[in-house]
Amino acid sequence: MKIYLRKISTIVIILLSISSCGNGGCTDPNALNYSTLAVTDDGSCILPTQTLFEEEFTLTFGPNNSFSTYEPLFNYVQGDVIILEHLSDPTFNYWSPLPVVSTGVLLWGEYGDNNGDIYIYTDEVSTGNNYYWSTEVTLGFRAFLIKNSARKINPELEFMSIDEIKSTFL
């Protein structure tokens, strides 16, 4: 019986070590995104002091496309808040799912938590249809992520700009 149990234990250990090879993730138990399944540290750990993430990016729209996507470098999890700002229009502060009207064109975005992309759409305000630009236009945006926002963000801050929100944390 002991030999049988020893063989079973050896097989289980071998299978577990084979199946866990390549399980990358955050191995730091102090990190917000610590994974008990991670075997190797892939550099993705987010420490509690790393709660604000900001990225600037541009998207191009034109006669054939009324939407574009951006894949941010930050990792979103439930409880985080993503804010988008249109850099050439300081009144454009977007907290999903609020659409923003700008000069006859509705700019709105969404964060696809299935694939981690930010989608920016342009719709014509008067018709609600896709707005195709007569020529190619490149618009600048800024994305801002607040980790664990439920513990940090008051609903009254929703319509503040990214700079205003950053000043409340720094």
N, C-alpha and C positions, 0 to 999 in steps of 0.2 A: 504494500500500500504506500509506503514512504517513497519508493522508487517511482511509482505511478504519479504521486503528487509532485515530486521533484521534476519529472518530465513535463508535466502540465505547466508547472510554474515557469520552467525554462522556455517553453513554447510561448506562453503568454508574454513573458518579458521580451522575447525576440520580436513578436508581433507588435507589441507596443512601441518598441524602439524603431521598428521599420515604419510604422504608420505615423509616428511623430516627426520623422525626418522632414525637414522643409517647412515646419509650422512656424513661420516667422510672425513676429508681432512685438508687442511691448512686454518686456519681461521685468520691468521695474514696478514693484508693488505700490510705490508711492505715486505713480502716474495715474492720471484720470482715465486713461484708456488701457490700463493693465489687463493683460489676458492670461488667464490660468492655462490656456491651451498653447501659448507661445513657448517654443523651445529655444529659438534663436532671436535675439534682439535685432529688429530690422530698422531701428532708428526712428520709429514712428511715435515714441513715447511723448506724451504731453503732460508736463509737470503742472501742479496746481498754480504755479506762478505764471504759466503760459496760458492765459485765458483770453487774450485778445489777439486776433489775427487779421491782418489787413493786406489786401492785394489790389493792384491796379491792372486793368487790362483793357484792350480795345476789341471791338467787334465791328465787322464790316457788313453793311446792308446794301442792297442794290435793286436793279430792275427785276432780278430773278429770285431774290430771297428777302422775306420779311421777318425772318428770325435767324438767330445765331446762337451758338452755345460756347460756353467757356468751362473748362475743367479746373477748378481751384486746387491749390496745393494743400489747403487745410482739410481736415476730416470732420465731417458733421455727424453728430449723434443726436438722438432725441433729447430735447431740453436745451439745445443750443439755439441761438438766434442768428440769422444771416440778414444783413442789411446791404442794399445796393444803392449806390449814388451814381447819377449821371454827372460826369465831371464838368461838362460844359454848361450845365444848368444847375446851379446850387440849390434851387428849390426842389429838385428831384431827390427826395429821400424815400426809399422804397423798403417797406417791411412786408414781406409776403404775408397774405395774398392781396395786398392793396394795389390796384392799378393806379398809374399816374398819368395825367393828361399833360402833354407838352406840345404847344404850337400845332394843334390840329392833328397830332399823331399821338396815339396812346402807346406809351412804352410800358410794358409790364414784363415781369420776370417770375420765374419759379425755380426752385431748387429741386432737382430730381434726386431724392434720397435713394432711389434704386441704383443709380449709376454715378451720383455725385457731381453732375454737371449743373451749371446755371444756364437757364434758357432765357433769352431776351427776345420778346416779340414786339413788332411794331404793327399797330392796327390803325386804320383810319377812323377818327372819332365819329364823323358824321354817318358812316355806314356800318361801322363795326367789322368791316372786312379787312383782310390783310392789306397793309400799306406797303406798296413796292415803291422804292425811291427811283426817281428818274435817272439818277446817276449813282455811282457807288459812293457811299458815305461811310466814314469810319468814326464811330463814337467811342469816347472814353468812359470807362466805368471804374468804380472802386467797390470792392466787396469787403465786407467786414464781418467777422464771426466772433461771437461772444460765447465762450464755453460755459456750460451750466448756467445759462441765463436765468433760469427760474429762481435761482438763489440770489441773483445780482441785479436783475432789471425790473424796474417798477413800470407798470403799464403806462404811466404818464410820460415816460421817456420815448414812447413809440415814434413820435414825429420829430425827434431831435436829429440833428445831423450826426454823422460819424465823429466829426471833431468835437462836438458838444458831448457826446457820450464818452469819448476817450478822456476828456478832461474830468469827467466825474469819477473815473477809475484811477487816473494817474496822479 
